[in-house]
Amino acid sequence: MGQSIKGQSELQRPQTTGQSHPAGIGAASINQTTQVWVTKWVDYSSKYGLGYLLSDMSAGVFFNDSTKVVAEPSGTQFYYYERKAISTNEKQDVLSQYSFSNYPKELQKKVTLLQHFKSYLEQNYDPAEKEQLIQRNKLNKAN
């Protein structure tokens, strides 16, 4: 599927609530920020996009059509980001939250690709390294 590479990029990821809203808009929809970073990624942009695994064991894909899908570490739900026009010359990311057991049929291919990317990136994880990330995330959440 491509070559995975370890990365050290660090980012702030909002913890969101709600069903669908403009990404990053509204204090009620973003209640805290957790530090996460990219631990592995695979570039398959020649066909689909860029898949990545984050330090909290969530996974995501940035698709070539500029949509994004991010799976929660629990594996029960995911977030879908889609660029939508808000005026004739301005677009904004709109966030929708779904469970893996109930999502729109038109997202089937993207959900399947997300699951394949995640599986591929996790298969070569050293168990000790994975446990170390889990412990670091527990400490991060406590602070």
C-alpha positions in Angstrom: 0.0 0.0 0.0 3.0 2.3 0.1 5.7 2.9 2.6 5.0 3.9 6.2 7.2 6.5 7.8 7.4 7.5 11.5 6.9 11.2 12.0 7.3 13.7 14.8 4.6 16.3 13.8 2.7 17.5 16.8 -0.7 19.1 16.6 -3.6 20.1 18.8 -6.8 18.1 18.2 -10.1 19.3 19.5 -12.4 16.9 21.4 -15.8 17.5 19.8 -19.4 16.9 20.7 -22.5 17.1 18.6 -23.6 15.8 15.2 -22.7 18.2 12.5 -21.3 21.8 12.5 -18.7 24.0 10.9 -15.3 22.6 12.0 -13.7 24.8 14.7 -16.8 27.0 15.1 -18.7 27.4 18.4 -17.4 27.1 21.9 -20.2 24.6 22.8 -18.8 22.1 20.2 -15.2 22.2 21.3 -14.8 21.5 25.0 -11.0 20.7 25.4 -7.8 20.2 23.4 -5.6 17.2 23.6 -2.0 17.1 22.3 -1.6 14.3 19.7 1.0 13.8 17.0 1.5 11.7 13.9 3.3 8.4 14.7 3.1 6.8 11.2 1.7 7.7 7.9 1.5 6.3 4.4 1.3 8.3 1.2 -1.1 6.8 -1.3 -2.0 10.2 -2.8 -1.4 8.8 -6.3 -4.8 7.0 -5.9 -6.6 7.9 -2.6 -4.8 10.2 -0.2 -2.6 10.3 2.9 -3.4 7.9 5.7 -2.0 8.4 9.2 -2.0 7.0 12.7 -1.9 9.4 15.7 -0.3 9.0 19.1 -3.7 8.4 20.8 -4.2 5.4 18.4 -6.8 7.2 16.3 -6.4 7.0 12.6 -7.3 9.2 9.7 -7.2 9.8 6.0 -6.8 13.1 4.1 -8.4 12.2 0.7 -7.4 13.7 -2.6 -10.8 15.4 -2.9 -10.0 17.4 0.3 -12.4 15.4 2.5 -11.0 14.0 5.7 -12.1 11.1 7.9 -10.8 10.4 11.4 -11.6 7.4 13.5 -11.7 7.6 17.3 -9.2 5.3 19.2 -12.2 3.3 20.6 -13.1 2.3 17.0 -16.8 3.0 17.5 -17.2 6.3 15.8 -15.6 8.6 13.2 -15.6 12.2 12.1 -16.1 13.2 8.5 -14.9 16.7 7.3 -16.2 18.0 4.0 -15.4 21.3 2.3 -18.7 23.2 1.6 -19.2 26.6 0.0 -20.4 29.3 2.4 -20.3 32.0 -0.3 -19.3 32.3 -3.9 -15.6 32.4 -3.2 -15.3 30.9 0.3 -15.4 27.4 1.6 -15.4 25.9 5.1 -14.9 22.5 6.6 -18.1 21.0 8.0 -17.8 18.2 10.5 -20.2 15.3 10.8 -19.9 12.5 13.4 -21.0 9.0 12.7 -20.8 5.5 14.3 -19.2 2.7 12.3 -22.4 0.9 12.6 -24.6 3.7 11.2 -23.3 6.1 8.5 -24.5 7.3 5.0 -24.0 4.8 2.2 -22.1 7.3 0.1 -19.2 7.2 2.7 -18.8 3.4 2.4 -15.7 3.5 0.2 -14.0 6.1 2.4 -14.8 4.2 5.6 -13.4 1.0 4.0 -10.2 2.8 3.0 -9.9 4.3 6.5 -10.1 0.8 8.0 -7.5 -0.5 5.5 -5.1 2.3 6.1 -5.5 1.9 9.9 -4.9 -1.8 9.7 -1.9 -1.4 7.5 -0.3 1.2 9.8 -1.0 -0.8 13.0 0.3 -4.1 11.7 4.0 -3.2 12.1 3.6 -1.5 15.5 6.1 -2.8 18.1 3.8 -3.8 21.1 6.2 -2.1 23.5 6.0 1.1 21.5 2.2 0.9 21.3 2.0 0.4 25.1 4.3 3.4 25.7 2.1 5.6 23.6 -1.0 4.5 25.5 0.7 5.3 28.8 1.8 8.7 27.5 -1.7 9.5 26.4 -3.1 8.6 29.9 -0.6 11.0 31.4 -1.5 13.7 28.8 -5.2 13.4 29.6 -4.6 13.6 33.4 -2.8 17.0 32.9 
